[in-house]
């Protein structure tokens, strides 16, 4: 059975990271450390997570 949503949580600051990584974090809808968002599990979202995985915690639901 495929998971339909992914919950992502920003665990590290984007300060000191490049603009593309900051844009990916904003594109995921995350604004501040500890902020969580539940997103649809699509290839685009998974690709964005992959680019900033070192800044995030995530889980499939």
PDBQT receptor file of N, H, CA, C and O in Angstrom, charges set to zero:
ATOM      1  N   UNK A   1       0.846  -1.184   0.000  1.00  0.00    +0.000 N 
ATOM      2  CA  UNK A   1       0.000   0.000   0.000  1.00  0.00    +0.000 C 
ATOM      3  C   UNK A   1       0.892   1.248   0.000  1.00  0.00    +0.000 C 
ATOM      4  O   UNK A   1       1.826   1.351   0.796  1.00  0.00    +0.000 OA
ATOM      5  N   UNK A   2       0.606   2.164  -0.871  1.00  0.00    +0.000 N 
ATOM      6  H   UNK A   2      -0.152   2.081  -1.518  1.00  0.00    +0.000 HD
ATOM      7  CA  UNK A   2       1.390   3.386  -0.980  1.00  0.00    +0.000 C 
ATOM      8  C   UNK A   2       0.963   4.390   0.081  1.00  0.00    +0.000 C 
ATOM      9  O   UNK A   2      -0.217   4.495   0.414  1.00  0.00    +0.000 OA
ATOM     10  N   UNK A   3       1.930   5.121   0.606  1.00  0.00    +0.000 N 
ATOM     11  H   UNK A   3       2.889   5.036   0.336  1.00  0.00    +0.000 HD
ATOM     12  CA  UNK A   3       1.640   6.181   1.568  1.00  0.00    +0.000 C 
ATOM     13  C   UNK A   3       1.126   7.392   0.805  1.00  0.00    +0.000 C 
ATOM     14  O   UNK A   3       1.641   7.710  -0.267  1.00  0.00    +0.000 OA
ATOM     15  N   UNK A   4       0.131   8.062   1.337  1.00  0.00    +0.000 N 
ATOM     16  H   UNK A   4      -0.287   7.804   2.208  1.00  0.00    +0.000 HD
ATOM     17  CA  UNK A   4      -0.467   9.183   0.627  1.00  0.00    +0.000 C 
ATOM     18  C   UNK A   4       0.058  10.529   1.070  1.00  0.00    +0.000 C 
ATOM     19  O   UNK A   4      -0.014  11.494   0.309  1.00  0.00    +0.000 OA
ATOM     20  N   UNK A   5       0.589  10.623   2.295  1.00  0.00    +0.000 N 
ATOM     21  H   UNK A   5       0.647   9.839   2.913  1.00  0.00    +0.000 HD
ATOM     22  CA  UNK A   5       1.096  11.901   2.776  1.00  0.00    +0.000 C 
ATOM     23  C   UNK A   5       2.470  11.734   3.418  1.00  0.00    +0.000 C 
ATOM     24  O   UNK A   5       2.850  10.646   3.851  1.00  0.00    +0.000 OA
ATOM     25  N   UNK A   6       3.195  12.835   3.464  1.00  0.00    +0.000 N 
ATOM     26  H   UNK A   6       2.887  13.718   3.111  1.00  0.00    +0.000 HD
ATOM     27  CA  UNK A   6       4.489  12.908   4.146  1.00  0.00    +0.000 C 
ATOM     28  C   UNK A   6       4.421  14.113   5.077  1.00  0.00    +0.000 C 
ATOM     29  O   UNK A   6       4.031  15.204   4.661  1.00  0.00    +0.000 OA
ATOM     30  N   UNK A   7       4.800  13.916   6.335  1.00  0.00    +0.000 N 
ATOM     31  H   UNK A   7       5.117  13.030   6.673  1.00  0.00    +0.000 HD
ATOM     32  CA  UNK A   7       4.893  15.032   7.267  1.00  0.00    +0.000 C 
ATOM     33  C   UNK A   7       6.360  15.411   7.388  1.00  0.00    +0.000 C 
ATOM     34  O   UNK A   7       7.202  14.579   7.726  1.00  0.00    +0.000 OA
ATOM     35  N   UNK A   8       6.660  16.679   7.108  1.00  0.00    +0.000 N 
ATOM     36  H   UNK A   8       5.976  17.355   6.834  1.00  0.00    +0.000 HD
ATOM     37  CA  UNK A   8       8.040  17.168   7.192  1.00  0.00    +0.000 C 
ATOM     38  C   UNK A   8       8.134  18.205   8.302  1.00  0.00    +0.000 C 
ATOM     39  O   UNK A   8       7.205  18.980   8.532  1.00  0.00    +0.000 OA
ATOM     40  N   UNK A   9       9.278  18.203   8.989  1.00  0.00    +0.000 N 
ATOM     41  H   UNK A   9      10.033  17.574   8.803  1.00  0.00    +0.000 HD
ATOM     42  CA  UNK A   9       9.512  19.136  10.085  1.00  0.00    +0.000 C 
ATOM     43  C   UNK A   9      10.901  19.731   9.903  1.00  0.00    +0.000 C 
ATOM     44  O   UNK A   9      11.871  19.003   9.689  1.00  0.00    +0.000 OA
ATOM     45  N   UNK A  10      10.995  21.053   9.988  1.00  0.00    +0.000 N 
ATOM     46  H   UNK A  10      10.207  21.644  10.162  1.00  0.00    +0.000 HD
ATOM     47  CA  UNK A  10      12.290  21.725   9.864  1.00  0.00    +0.000 C 
ATOM     48  C   UNK A  10      13.038  21.587  11.184  1.00  0.00    +0.000 C 
ATOM     49  O   UNK A  10      12.574  22.073  12.216  1.00  0.00    +0.000 OA
ATOM     50  N   UNK A  11      14.200  20.923  11.156  1.00  0.00    +0.000 N 
ATOM     51  H   UNK A  11      14.578  20.529  10.318  1.00  0.00    +0.000 HD
ATOM     52  CA  UNK A  11      14.961  20.697  12.392  1.00  0.00    +0.000 C 
ATOM     53  C   UNK A  11      16.211  21.563  12.484  1.00  0.00    +0.000 C 
ATOM     54  O   UNK A  11      16.787  21.698  13.563  1.00  0.00    +0.000 OA
ATOM     55  N   UNK A  12      16.644  22.161  11.352  1.00  0.00    +0.000 N 
ATOM     56  H   UNK A  12      16.176  22.052  10.475  1.00  0.00    +0.000 HD
ATOM     57  CA  UNK A  12      17.823  23.024  11.343  1.00  0.00    +0.000 C 
ATOM     58  C   UNK A  12      17.517  24.297  10.586  1.00  0.00    +0.000 C 
ATOM     59  O   UNK A  12      16.633  24.322   9.729  1.00  0.00    +0.000 OA
ATOM     60  N   UNK A  13      18.239  25.344  10.896  1.00  0.00    +0.000 N 
ATOM     61  H   UNK A  13      18.957  25.325  11.592  1.00  0.00    +0.000 HD
ATOM     62  CA  UNK A  13      18.063  26.638  10.242  1.00  0.00    +0.000 C 
ATOM     63  C   UNK A  13      18.617  26.617   8.823  1.00  0.00    +0.000 C 
ATOM     64  O   UNK A  13      19.522  25.844   8.506  1.00  0.00    +0.000 OA
ATOM     65  N   UNK A  14      18.062  27.474   7.978  1.00  0.00    +0.000 N 
ATOM     66  H   UNK A  14      17.328  28.101   8.235  1.00  0.00    +0.000 HD
ATOM     67  CA  UNK A  14      18.581  27.611   6.614  1.00  0.00    +0.000 C 
ATOM     68  C   UNK A  14      19.677  28.673   6.526  1.00  0.00    +0.000 C 
ATOM     69  O   UNK A  14      20.232  28.902   5.451  1.00  0.00    +0.000 OA
ATOM     70  N   UNK A  15      19.989  29.316   7.638  1.00  0.00    +0.000 N 
ATOM     71  H   UNK A  15      19.538  29.130   8.511  1.00  0.00    +0.000 HD
ATOM     72  CA  UNK A  15      21.072  30.314   7.648  1.00  0.00    +0.000 C 
ATOM     73  C   UNK A  15      22.376  29.615   7.259  1.00  0.00    +0.000 C 
ATOM     74  O   UNK A  15      22.714  28.564   7.803  1.00  0.00    +0.000 OA
ATOM     75  N   UNK A  16      23.092  30.206   6.323  1.00  0.00    +0.000 N 
ATOM     76  H   UNK A  16      22.817  31.060   5.882  1.00  0.00    +0.000 HD
ATOM     77  CA  UNK A  16      24.354  29.635   5.887  1.00  0.00    +0.000 C 
ATOM     78  C   UNK A  16      24.218  28.652   4.743  1.00  0.00    +0.000 C 
ATOM     79  O   UNK A  16      25.219  28.127   4.255  1.00  0.00    +0.000 OA
ATOM     80  N   UNK A  17      22.999  28.398   4.310  1.00  0.00    +0.000 N 
ATOM     81  H   UNK A  17      22.186  28.824   4.707  1.00  0.00    +0.000 HD
ATOM     82  CA  UNK A  17      22.774  27.511   3.171  1.00  0.00    +0.000 C 
ATOM     83  C   UNK A  17      22.451  28.352   1.946  1.00  0.00    +0.000 C 
ATOM     84  O   UNK A  17      22.083  29.521   2.063  1.00  0.00    +0.000 OA
ATOM     85  N   UNK A  18      22.592  27.747   0.766  1.00  0.00    +0.000 N 
ATOM     86  H   UNK A  18      22.890  26.797   0.671  1.00  0.00    +0.000 HD
ATOM     87  CA  UNK A  18      22.417  28.543  -0.449  1.00  0.00    +0.000 C 
ATOM     88  C   UNK A  18      20.939  28.842  -0.728  1.00  0.00    +0.000 C 
ATOM     89  O   UNK A  18      20.039  28.259  -0.123  1.00  0.00    +0.000 OA
ATOM     90  N   UNK A  19      20.729  29.758  -1.650  1.00  0.00    +0.000 N 
ATOM     91  H   UNK A  19      21.460  30.231  -2.141  1.00  0.00    +0.000 HD
ATOM     92  CA  UNK A  19      19.373  30.252  -1.932  1.00  0.00    +0.000 C 
ATOM     93  C   UNK A  19      18.458  29.158  -2.474  1.00  0.00    +0.000 C 
ATOM     94  O   UNK A  19      17.257  29.170  -2.202  1.00  0.00    +0.000 OA
ATOM     95  N   UNK A  20      19.001  28.222  -3.229  1.00  0.00    +0.000 N 
ATOM     96  H   UNK A  20      19.976  28.212  -3.450  1.00  0.00    +0.000 HD
ATOM     97  CA  UNK A  20      18.168  27.139  -3.771  1.00  0.00    +0.000 C 
ATOM     98  C   UNK A  20      17.638  26.247  -2.646  1.00  0.00    +0.000 C 
ATOM     99  O   UNK A  20      16.490  25.806  -2.693  1.00  0.00    +0.000 OA
ATOM    100  N   UNK A  21      18.468  25.982  -1.639  1.00  0.00    +0.000 N 
ATOM    101  H   UNK A  21      19.401  26.341  -1.601  1.00  0.00    +0.000 HD
ATOM    102  CA  UNK A  21      18.015  25.181  -0.518  1.00  0.00    +0.000 C 
ATOM    103  C   UNK A  21      16.972  25.942   0.293  1.00  0.00    +0.000 C 
ATOM    104  O   UNK A  21      15.982  25.358   0.734  1.00  0.00    +0.000 OA
ATOM    105  N   UNK A  22      17.187  27.234   0.492  1.00  0.00    +0.000 N 
ATOM    106  H   UNK A  22      17.992  27.708   0.134  1.00  0.00    +0.000 HD
ATOM    107  CA  UNK A  22      16.204  28.048   1.200  1.00  0.00    +0.000 C 
ATOM    108  C   UNK A  22      14.877  28.055   0.452  1.00  0.00    +0.000 C 
ATOM    109  O   UNK A  22      13.810  27.985   1.062  1.00  0.00    +0.000 OA
ATOM    110  N   UNK A  23      14.952  28.141  -0.874  1.00  0.00    +0.000 N 
ATOM    111  H   UNK A  23      15.819  28.199  -1.369  1.00  0.00    +0.000 HD
ATOM    112  CA  UNK A  23      13.742  28.141  -1.696  1.00  0.00    +0.000 C 
ATOM    113  C   UNK A  23      13.002  26.806  -1.600  1.00  0.00    +0.000 C 
ATOM    114  O   UNK A  23      11.772  26.778  -1.598  1.00  0.00    +0.000 OA
ATOM    115  N   UNK A  24      13.743  25.705  -1.520  1.00  0.00    +0.000 N 
ATOM    116  H   UNK A  24      14.742  25.727  -1.521  1.00  0.00    +0.000 HD
ATOM    117  CA  UNK A  24      13.111  24.394  -1.363  1.00  0.00    +0.000 C 
ATOM    118  C   UNK A  24      12.383  24.292  -0.032  1.00  0.00    +0.000 C 
ATOM    119  O   UNK A  24      11.267  23.776   0.031  1.00  0.00    +0.000 OA
ATOM    120  N   UNK A  25      13.007  24.779   1.028  1.00  0.00    +0.000 N 
ATOM    121  H   UNK A  25      13.914  25.198   0.978  1.00  0.00    +0.000 HD
ATOM    122  CA  UNK A  25      12.367  24.747   2.347  1.00  0.00    +0.000 C 
ATOM    123  C   UNK A  25      11.085  25.577   2.328  1.00  0.00    +0.000 C 
ATOM    124  O   UNK A  25      10.054  25.141   2.839  1.00  0.00    +0.000 OA
ATOM    125  N   UNK A  26      11.149  26.773   1.738  1.00  0.00    +0.000 N 
ATOM    126  H   UNK A  26      11.987  27.127   1.322  1.00  0.00    +0.000 HD
ATOM    127  CA  UNK A  26       9.953  27.629   1.624  1.00  0.00    +0.000 C 
ATOM    128  C   UNK A  26       8.899  26.969   0.746  1.00  0.00    +0.000 C 
ATOM    129  O   UNK A  26       7.705  27.066   1.027  1.00  0.00    +0.000 OA
ATOM    130  N   UNK A  27       9.337  26.298  -0.321  1.00  0.00    +0.000 N 
ATOM    131  H   UNK A  27      10.307  26.220  -0.550  1.00  0.00    +0.000 HD
ATOM    132  CA  UNK A  27       8.417  25.609  -1.217  1.00  0.00    +0.000 C 
ATOM    133  C   UNK A  27       7.685  24.462  -0.538  1.00  0.00    +0.000 C 
ATOM    134  O   UNK A  27       6.565  24.117  -0.915  1.00  0.00    +0.000 OA
ATOM    135  N   UNK A  28       8.324  23.879   0.460  1.00  0.00    +0.000 N 
ATOM    136  H   UNK A  28       9.233  24.159   0.766  1.00  0.00    +0.000 HD
ATOM    137  CA  UNK A  28       7.667  22.827   1.246  1.00  0.00    +0.000 C 
ATOM    138  C   UNK A  28       6.702  23.415   2.268  1.00  0.00    +0.000 C 
ATOM    139  O   UNK A  28       5.963  22.681   2.925  1.00  0.00    +0.000 OA
ATOM    140  N   UNK A  29       6.708  24.742   2.403  1.00  0.00    +0.000 N 
ATOM    141  H   UNK A  29       7.308  25.338   1.870  1.00  0.00    +0.000 HD
ATOM    142  CA  UNK A  29       5.783  25.408   3.308  1.00  0.00    +0.000 C 
ATOM    143  C   UNK A  29       6.304  25.563   4.722  1.00  0.00    +0.000 C 
ATOM    144  O   UNK A  29       5.531  25.828   5.643  1.00  0.00    +0.000 OA
ATOM    145  N   UNK A  30       7.614  25.401   4.907  1.00  0.00    +0.000 N 
ATOM    146  H   UNK A  30       8.242  25.185   4.160  1.00  0.00    +0.000 HD
ATOM    147  CA  UNK A  30       8.202  25.499   6.245  1.00  0.00    +0.000 C 
ATOM    148  C   UNK A  30       8.776  26.884   6.458  1.00  0.00    +0.000 C 
ATOM    149  O   UNK A  30       9.451  27.424   5.582  1.00  0.00    +0.000 OA
ATOM    150  N   UNK A  31       8.508  27.465   7.628  1.00  0.00    +0.000 N 
ATOM    151  H   UNK A  31       7.959  27.026   8.340  1.00  0.00    +0.000 HD
ATOM    152  CA  UNK A  31       8.919  28.839   7.891  1.00  0.00    +0.000 C 
ATOM    153  C   UNK A  31       9.970  28.959   8.987  1.00  0.00    +0.000 C 
ATOM    154  O   UNK A  31      10.851  29.815   8.900  1.00  0.00    +0.000 OA
ATOM    155  N   UNK A  32       9.898  28.133  10.002  1.00  0.00    +0.000 N 
ATOM    156  H   UNK A  32       9.182  27.438  10.073  1.00  0.00    +0.000 HD
ATOM    157  CA  UNK A  32      10.795  28.284  11.145  1.00  0.00    +0.000 C 
ATOM    158  C   UNK A  32      11.135  26.901  11.710  1.00  0.00    +0.000 C 
ATOM    159  O   UNK A  32      10.467  25.916  11.394  1.00  0.00    +0.000 OA
ATOM    160  N   UNK A  33      12.164  26.832  12.538  1.00  0.00    +0.000 N 
ATOM    161  H   UNK A  33      12.706  27.631  12.795  1.00  0.00    +0.000 HD
ATOM    162  CA  UNK A  33      12.579  25.574  13.148  1.00  0.00    +0.000 C 
ATOM    163  C   UNK A  33      11.423  25.031  13.983  1.00  0.00    +0.000 C 
ATOM    164  O   UNK A  33      10.800  25.760  14.756  1.00  0.00    +0.000 OA
ATOM    165  N   UNK A  34      11.150  23.748  13.816  1.00  0.00    +0.000 N 
ATOM    166  H   UNK A  34      11.656  23.156  13.188  1.00  0.00    +0.000 HD
ATOM    167  CA  UNK A  34      10.067  23.102  14.541  1.00  0.00    +0.000 C 
ATOM    168  C   UNK A  34       8.737  23.129  13.817  1.00  0.00    +0.000 C 
ATOM    169  O   UNK A  34       7.792  22.465  14.244  1.00  0.00    +0.000 OA
ATOM    170  N   UNK A  35       8.639  23.886  12.725  1.00  0.00    +0.000 N 
ATOM    171  H   UNK A  35       9.406  24.426  12.379  1.00  0.00    +0.000 HD
ATOM    172  CA  UNK A  35       7.402  23.980  11.956  1.00  0.00    +0.000 C 
ATOM    173  C   UNK A  35       7.183  22.675  11.197  1.00  0.00    +0.000 C 
ATOM    174  O   UNK A  35       8.110  22.151  10.580  1.00  0.00    +0.000 OA
ATOM    175  N   UNK A  36       5.959  22.149  11.242  1.00  0.00    +0.000 N 
ATOM    176  H   UNK A  36       5.206  22.575  11.744  1.00  0.00    +0.000 HD
ATOM    177  CA  UNK A  36       5.607  20.905  10.558  1.00  0.00    +0.000 C 
ATOM    178  C   UNK A  36       4.570  21.168   9.491  1.00  0.00    +0.000 C 
ATOM    179  O   UNK A  36       3.739  22.066   9.625  1.00  0.00    +0.000 OA
ATOM    180  N   UNK A  37       4.621  20.381   8.431  1.00  0.00    +0.000 N 
ATOM    181  H   UNK A  37       5.297  19.651   8.322  1.00  0.00    +0.000 HD
ATOM    182  CA  UNK A  37       3.657  20.468   7.352  1.00  0.00    +0.000 C 
ATOM    183  C   UNK A  37       3.370  19.060   6.868  1.00  0.00    +0.000 C 
ATOM    184  O   UNK A  37       4.282  18.241   6.760  1.00  0.00    +0.000 OA
ATOM    185  N   UNK A  38       2.112  18.773   6.577  1.00  0.00    +0.000 N 
ATOM    186  H   UNK A  38       1.370  19.438   6.665  1.00  0.00    +0.000 HD
ATOM    187  CA  UNK A  38       1.744  17.503   5.980  1.00  0.00    +0.000 C 
ATOM    188  C   UNK A  38       1.464  17.753   4.502  1.00  0.00    +0.000 C 
ATOM    189  O   UNK A  38       0.621  18.576   4.145  1.00  0.00    +0.000 OA
ATOM    190  N   UNK A  39       2.189  17.027   3.650  1.00  0.00    +0.000 N 
ATOM    191  H   UNK A  39       2.874  16.359   3.940  1.00  0.00    +0.000 HD
ATOM    192  CA  UNK A  39       2.141  17.243   2.214  1.00  0.00    +0.000 C 
ATOM    193  C   UNK A  39       1.749  15.959   1.491  1.00  0.00    +0.000 C 
ATOM    194  O   UNK A  39       1.899  14.860   2.026  1.00  0.00    +0.000 OA
ATOM    195  N   UNK A  40       1.252  16.112   0.288  1.00  0.00    +0.000 N 
ATOM    196  H   UNK A  40       1.130  17.004  -0.146  1.00  0.00    +0.000 HD
ATOM    197  CA  UNK A  40       0.913  14.978  -0.554  1.00  0.00    +0.000 C 
ATOM    198  C   UNK A  40       2.202  14.287  -0.995  1.00  0.00    +0.000 C 
ATOM    199  O   UNK A  40       3.199  14.949  -1.283  1.00  0.00    +0.000 OA
ATOM    200  N   UNK A  41       2.180  12.970  -1.045  1.00  0.00    +0.000 N 
ATOM    201  H   UNK A  41       1.371  12.432  -0.810  1.00  0.00    +0.000 HD
ATOM    202  CA  UNK A  41       3.362  12.200  -1.436  1.00  0.00    +0.000 C 
ATOM    203  C   UNK A  41       3.416  12.131  -2.963  1.00  0.00    +0.000 C 
ATOM    204  O   UNK A  41       2.825  11.244  -3.578  1.00  0.00    +0.000 OA
ATOM    205  N   UNK A  42       4.137  13.083  -3.563  1.00  0.00    +0.000 N 
ATOM    206  H   UNK A  42       4.617  13.803  -3.064  1.00  0.00    +0.000 HD
ATOM    207  CA  UNK A  42       4.310  13.121  -5.012  1.00  0.00    +0.000 C 
ATOM    208  C   UNK A  42       5.798  13.114  -5.332  1.00  0.00    +0.000 C 
ATOM    209  O   UNK A  42       6.618  13.411  -4.463  1.00  0.00    +0.000 OA
ATOM    210  N   UNK A  43       6.156  12.781  -6.566  1.00  0.00    +0.000 N 
ATOM    211  H   UNK A  43       5.490  12.540  -7.272  1.00  0.00    +0.000 HD
ATOM    212  CA  UNK A  43       7.583  12.818  -6.935  1.00  0.00    +0.000 C 
ATOM    213  C   UNK A  43       8.208  14.197  -6.750  1.00  0.00    +0.000 C 
ATOM    214  O   UNK A  43       9.375  14.294  -6.373  1.00  0.00    +0.000 OA
ATOM    215  N   UNK A  44       7.458  15.259  -7.008  1.00  0.00    +0.000 N 
ATOM    216  H   UNK A  44       6.509  15.180  -7.315  1.00  0.00    +0.000 HD
ATOM    217  CA  UNK A  44       7.991  16.615  -6.848  1.00  0.00    +0.000 C 
ATOM    218  C   UNK A  44       8.322  16.904  -5.393  1.00  0.00    +0.000 C 
ATOM    219  O   UNK A  44       9.383  17.454  -5.097  1.00  0.00    +0.000 OA
ATOM    220  N   UNK A  45       7.435  16.544  -4.491  1.00  0.00    +0.000 N 
ATOM    221  H   UNK A  45       6.573  16.098  -4.732  1.00  0.00    +0.000 HD
ATOM    222  CA  UNK A  45       7.664  16.781  -3.061  1.00  0.00    +0.000 C 
ATOM    223  C   UNK A  45       8.830  15.939  -2.571  1.00  0.00    +0.000 C 
ATOM    224  O   UNK A  45       9.669  16.427  -1.815  1.00  0.00    +0.000 OA
ATOM    225  N   UNK A  46       8.895  14.677  -2.993  1.00  0.00    +0.000 N 
ATOM    226  H   UNK A  46       8.214  14.280  -3.608  1.00  0.00    +0.000 HD
ATOM    227  CA  UNK A  46      10.008  13.823  -2.577  1.00  0.00    +0.000 C 
ATOM    228  C   UNK A  46      11.342  14.360  -3.083  1.00  0.00    +0.000 C 
ATOM    229  O   UNK A  46      12.350  14.254  -2.385  1.00  0.00    +0.000 OA
ATOM    230  N   UNK A  47      11.367  14.935  -4.285  1.00  0.00    +0.000 N 
ATOM    231  H   UNK A  47      10.547  15.021  -4.852  1.00  0.00    +0.000 HD
ATOM    232  CA  UNK A  47      12.586  15.532  -4.826  1.00  0.00    +0.000 C 
ATOM    233  C   UNK A  47      13.028  16.742  -4.029  1.00  0.00    +0.000 C 
ATOM    234  O   UNK A  47      14.220  16.937  -3.795  1.00  0.00    +0.000 OA
ATOM    235  N   UNK A  48      12.056  17.565  -3.605  1.00  0.00    +0.000 N 
ATOM    236  H   UNK A  48      11.087  17.406  -3.794  1.00  0.00    +0.000 HD
ATOM    237  CA  UNK A  48      12.383  18.737  -2.792  1.00  0.00    +0.000 C 
ATOM    238  C   UNK A  48      12.935  18.310  -1.441  1.00  0.00    +0.000 C 
ATOM    239  O   UNK A  48      13.885  18.912  -0.938  1.00  0.00    +0.000 OA
ATOM    240  N   UNK A  49      12.348  17.278  -0.854  1.00  0.00    +0.000 N 
ATOM    241  H   UNK A  49      11.577  16.790  -1.262  1.00  0.00    +0.000 HD
ATOM    242  CA  UNK A  49      12.841  16.760   0.429  1.00  0.00    +0.000 C 
ATOM    243  C   UNK A  49      14.265  16.245   0.278  1.00  0.00    +0.000 C 
ATOM    244  O   UNK A  49      15.114  16.488   1.136  1.00  0.00    +0.000 OA
ATOM    245  N   UNK A  50      14.524  15.533  -0.816  1.00  0.00    +0.000 N 
ATOM    246  H   UNK A  50      13.835  15.335  -1.513  1.00  0.00    +0.000 HD
ATOM    247  CA  UNK A  50      15.856  14.963  -1.044  1.00  0.00    +0.000 C 
ATOM    248  C   UNK A  50      16.937  16.043  -1.080  1.00  0.00    +0.000 C 
ATOM    249  O   UNK A  50      18.052  15.815  -0.613  1.00  0.00    +0.000 OA
ATOM    250  N   UNK A  51      16.619  17.211  -1.628  1.00  0.00    +0.000 N 
ATOM    251  H   UNK A  51      15.712  17.397  -2.008  1.00  0.00    +0.000 HD
ATOM    252  CA  UNK A  51      17.595  18.297  -1.752  1.00  0.00    +0.000 C 
ATOM    253  C   UNK A  51      17.954  18.930  -0.413  1.00  0.00    +0.000 C 
ATOM    254  O   UNK A  51      19.036  19.499  -0.269  1.00  0.00    +0.000 OA
ATOM    255  N   UNK A  52      17.057  18.836   0.569  1.00  0.00    +0.000 N 
ATOM    256  H   UNK A  52      16.178  18.374   0.452  1.00  0.00    +0.000 HD
ATOM    257  CA  UNK A  52      17.312  19.478   1.871  1.00  0.00    +0.000 C 
ATOM    258  C   UNK A  52      17.100  18.491   3.024  1.00  0.00    +0.000 C 
ATOM    259  O   UNK A  52      16.722  18.884   4.128  1.00  0.00    +0.000 OA
ATOM    260  N   UNK A  53      17.347  17.210   2.754  1.00  0.00    +0.000 N 
ATOM    261  H   UNK A  53      17.654  16.891   1.858  1.00  0.00    +0.000 HD
ATOM    262  CA  UNK A  53      17.086  16.171   3.745  1.00  0.00    +0.000 C 
ATOM    263  C   UNK A  53      17.900  16.389   5.027  1.00  0.00    +0.000 C 
ATOM    264  O   UNK A  53      17.480  15.959   6.102  1.00  0.00    +0.000 OA
ATOM    265  N   UNK A  54      19.051  17.047   4.924  1.00  0.00    +0.000 N 
ATOM    266  H   UNK A  54      19.392  17.395   4.051  1.00  0.00    +0.000 HD
ATOM    267  CA  UNK A  54      19.902  17.305   6.090  1.00  0.00    +0.000 C 
ATOM    268  C   UNK A  54      19.303  18.356   7.016  1.00  0.00    +0.000 C 
ATOM    269  O   UNK A  54      19.772  18.518   8.143  1.00  0.00    +0.000 OA
ATOM    270  N   UNK A  55      18.279  19.071   6.567  1.00  0.00    +0.000 N 
ATOM    271  H   UNK A  55      17.898  18.940   5.652  1.00  0.00    +0.000 HD
ATOM    272  CA  UNK A  55      17.635  20.098   7.380  1.00  0.00    +0.000 C 
ATOM    273  C   UNK A  55      16.297  19.616   7.967  1.00  0.00    +0.000 C 
ATOM    274  O   UNK A  55      15.699  20.313   8.787  1.00  0.00    +0.000 OA
ATOM    275  N   UNK A  56      15.830  18.441   7.557  1.00  0.00    +0.000 N 
ATOM    276  H   UNK A  56      16.316  17.875   6.891  1.00  0.00    +0.000 HD
ATOM    277  CA  UNK A  56      14.472  17.995   7.859  1.00  0.00    +0.000 C 
ATOM    278  C   UNK A  56      14.417  16.702   8.644  1.00  0.00    +0.000 C 
ATOM    279  O   UNK A  56      15.342  15.889   8.617  1.00  0.00    +0.000 OA
ATOM    280  N   UNK A  57      13.293  16.533   9.353  1.00  0.00    +0.000 N 
ATOM    281  H   UNK A  57      12.542  17.194   9.375  1.00  0.00    +0.000 HD
ATOM    282  CA  UNK A  57      12.826  15.231   9.806  1.00  0.00    +0.000 C 
ATOM    283  C   UNK A  57      11.552  14.982   9.022  1.00  0.00    +0.000 C 
ATOM    284  O   UNK A  57      10.790  15.917   8.778  1.00  0.00    +0.000 OA
ATOM    285  N   UNK A  58      11.303  13.739   8.619  1.00  0.00    +0.000 N 
ATOM    286  H   UNK A  58      11.922  12.979   8.817  1.00  0.00    +0.000 HD
ATOM    287  CA  UNK A  58      10.063  13.471   7.910  1.00  0.00    +0.000 C 
ATOM    288  C   UNK A  58       9.578  12.069   8.207  1.00  0.00    +0.000 C 
ATOM    289  O   UNK A  58      10.353  11.197   8.601  1.00  0.00    +0.000 OA
ATOM    290  N   UNK A  59       8.282  11.862   8.012  1.00  0.00    +0.000 N 
ATOM    291  H   UNK A  59       7.653  12.571   7.692  1.00  0.00    +0.000 HD
ATOM    292  CA  UNK A  59       7.710  10.529   8.204  1.00  0.00    +0.000 C 
ATOM    293  C   UNK A  59       6.559  10.355   7.220  1.00  0.00    +0.000 C 
ATOM    294  O   UNK A  59       5.865  11.310   6.873  1.00  0.00    +0.000 OA
ATOM    295  N   UNK A  60       6.377   9.124   6.782  1.00  0.00    +0.000 N 
ATOM    296  H   UNK A  60       6.942   8.348   7.063  1.00  0.00    +0.000 HD
ATOM    297  CA  UNK A  60       5.277   8.795   5.880  1.00  0.00    +0.000 C 
ATOM    298  C   UNK A  60       4.041   8.443   6.688  1.00  0.00    +0.000 C 
ATOM    299  O   UNK A  60       4.137   7.841   7.758  1.00  0.00    +0.000 OA
ATOM    300  N   UNK A  61       2.898   8.817   6.179  1.00  0.00    +0.000 N 
ATOM    301  H   UNK A  61       2.820   9.306   5.311  1.00  0.00    +0.000 HD
ATOM    302  CA  UNK A  61       1.634   8.496   6.858  1.00  0.00    +0.000 C 
ATOM    303  C   UNK A  61       0.669   7.860   5.891  1.00  0.00    +0.000 C 
ATOM    304  O   UNK A  61      -0.450   7.517   6.271  1.00  0.00    +0.000 OA
TER     305      UNK A  61
